[in-house]
Each structure stands twice: as structure tokens, then as C-alpha cells.
């Protein structure tokens, strides 16, 4: 009976470990996807800002470019701060 109980505990611990590994992999994938989307949004917004500057709308270009950089930097800093709490 003791051997059977030990085998059951080992099996449950193995299942728990596999579940934790799967959760970690999913979290890593979500972070990576978020970084790709953030990069894409940043490139698009800065390209729009450059275009606005090229056509002569310097005020709009500075607003679009400035808010993009500040917004992405804020999200990055906030994300780093929140991940340290965990």
C-alpha cells in the first residue's frame, strides 16, 4: 500500500510539473506576441508621423510621434514593474 501511495504521489507531482511547464510556455508566448504587436504598432505610428512631417503637418507629426514613443515606453516600464511583483 505504501508503494502504491508513493507511486500515486509521484504521478501527481509529475502531472503538476508538466502543467506548470505548459503555463510558463503559454505566458512566454503571450509576452513574445505582445512585443511583436507593440513593435508593429510603434513602426506604423512612427511611419505615419514621418509621413505627416513630410507633407508639412509638423504639429500633427510631433503629436503622433511623441505620444507613440511615450505610450510604448510607459507600457514597457509598467510591464517590467508588474513582472517584478510576481
C-alpha angles and dihedrals in degrees: 000000000000091000091050091050091049091049090050092050092050090050092050092048090050091051091048091050092050090050091051090050091051091049091050091050092050092049090050091050092050092051091048092049090049091053091051092050091046091051091049093049091048094050092047093048094047090047088052089049091051091049092050089051091048093053092049104261096123095160093053090043092053092047094049094043095043096048090046094053094042092045095049092045090050092051091048094049092045091049092051091048094050094046090055090057093060 
